[in-house]
Amino acid sequence: MPSDPPATWGPARTEDGAAIAELRAVVLRPSLERLDRYDDVRVRQRFLSSWSPERTRVLAGPDGTVGSLALRPADDGVWLEHFYLDPSLQGRGLGTRVLRAVTGQADRTGTLLRLDVLRGSDARRLYERHGFVLDHEDPVDVFLRRDPGPGISSTGRPAVGTVEGC
């Protein structure tokens, strides 16, 4: 397995939005096409209309943004959103390392995690390997949840913000 190119996680800036929107379009295209829902403009606009740089971390490689992850607080926990990795980095364990950091922090703080994936997305298997289970689904999306595991904190307060190791 070739080594990963040098990349570092850091906080997102407003100017990162276009690069993340482009990455989103590339990553989601196969799933959206399979569902006959791909629209070259809408896939980017939908992201840009709702993303929050304050809750987002970006993975910067030598040639620009190669990954992103956002954690959005909710009444009952945290939504994991906009977790995209450049296709050239997928299948190398990076997604697993990121999810271990996210789920480990959630376990330590007693935080419920939620996310949604497109029906038929290969990413669902990755999330299920990390303890996410089906919550509900609709004709397009599958909503998953992960209750905190052993070692949770006694505070039970949701953890949001920076994920150690990401």
Buried (B, 14 or more C-beta within 10 A) or exposed (E): EEEEEEBEBEEBEEEBBEBBBBBBBEBBBBBBEEBEEBEEEEBBEBBEEEBEBEBBBBBBBEEEBBBBBBBBBEEEBBBBBBBBBBEEBBEBEBBEEBBBBBBBBBBBBBBBBBBBBBBEBEBBEBBEEBBBEEEEEEEEBBBBBBBBEEEBEEEEEBBBEBBEEB
